[in-house]
Structure formats: structure tokens, C-alpha cells
């Protein structure tokens, strides 16, 4: 089973969300026994999507970013993980995001060994 997690974006100016409710519905509909999606509460709020929207499409809403990482193997986000998230990322996680390694050497150092 693919377990996908969508955490809140931690960068102050980021208003986008990596997966919108219609994408959740499509993923679950097309893979009914093979996909579970965990989204952190309010992850879509700044983009105009509520927790109710996501839950209605089949996502499981979790309260904390820790719960996202505990439940998911694939993390999908817009921006690279915030340093406060590094300790949640393990070798079992695949993180999909727009990484900007050139501007942040600590990101490269902390993510690369995984």
C-alpha cells in the first residue's frame, strides 16, 4: 500500500498545497485498495481547501506533522522540508518537493545521508 502524507507548508510565504481534494479523490478512486492519504489539519487552508473537503474525498486528517511522517512513506509537499522536520525524515521516506539545495547547504547536509 502507498501511504502518502501531506504536511502543512512551513515557509511563511507559501500558500500552495501539494495535493488538492480532487487529486485525493482521483488517487483513491483509481487505487481503492492501494492508497491511503494522510493530510495535516489545515494544510490546504491557505489555498482555499478545508479539512472537510479533504475528508470528503477520502483523506485521513491528522493533527500534527509528526503524525503525517509516522503514517506515510511518501511525503508530498511544495517546498523543501523545514529544518524542524528533519528529525522526522527516515530512510523509509520518499520526499517529493521543490528542493533548493544551492541556497541552503544545511538542507543538503541533512537530507542527503538519508
N, C-alpha and C positions, 0 to 999 in steps of 0.2 A: 504494500500500500504506500502511496505517495502521501506524505503529510507535509502540507505547505503552511508556512507561518508568515503572517503579515504584521510586523510591529509598527507602532507609531513612528513616524519620522522624527528624529531628534534634532535636526537642524532647524533653527528658529525661523528661517525664511522659507522653508519648504512647505508647500501647501498641497502638493500632489499625494496620491496614494498609488501604490504599485499595482493593485488589482481592484477593479470596481465590481459592484454587486453582479452586474450582468456577466462578467467574466467568471465569477464564482459559480453562478447558475450553469453556465455552459460547461465548465470543467467538471462539475459534479454530475450534470446530466449525461455527458458523454463518457464518463468513467464512474458509474454509480457505486461500484464496489471497490474502487481502486484509488480514490482521492478523499482526503479529509483536509479541510481548510480551517486554520485557527487564526483569528484576527484579534489583535489587541483592541480593547474598547476604545472608541473614538479615533481609530486610525484613519477613517475616511471623513471625519467631521469637517476638516478644513477644505476638503474637496467637494463637500455638499452631500455626503453619504452618511447615513446614521447606522448605528449598530442594528437597529430593526431591519434596515434594508439588507444588510449582510446576512442576518439570521434567517430572513425570509427566503433567501437564495440558497441556504444550506450550510453557511459557515457557522463555526462554533466561536462564540465571543469569549475571550479570556480577559481577565483584569490587568495582568501585568506583562511586561516584556519577558520576564523570567518564564512565565507560563508559555509564551509563544515558543521560546527556544527549547523548553522541556518537551513540548508536544510535537514539534515539527522537525523534519530532517532537511527541508528545503526552505530557506528564508528568502523572501522576495521583498525587496524594498526599492525605493527610488534612489536615495543617496547611500553612500557607504555607511557602514555601522559607526556609530558614535563611540568614542573610547570607553564610555561607561558600559558598553555592551560587550566588549572584547572577552571578558571572563565567561560569558555565556556561550561563546562560539567554541565548538569542539571539532574534532576530526570527522565526526559523523555528519556535520552540517555542510550543505552546499549553500553559499550565499550569492544571490543574484542581485546586483545593484550596479549603478554607475560609480565605479571607483576612480578616484583622482589621486593616484599614488604619487605623482610628481609634486604635488603641493603638500603632501603630508607623509613624511618619512616614517613617523610612528605608526601610521596605518599599515604601511608596507612591512615594517618590522613585526607588528603584532599579528597580521593576517597571514603572511607568507609561510611561517612554520607549520601552520595547520594543514 
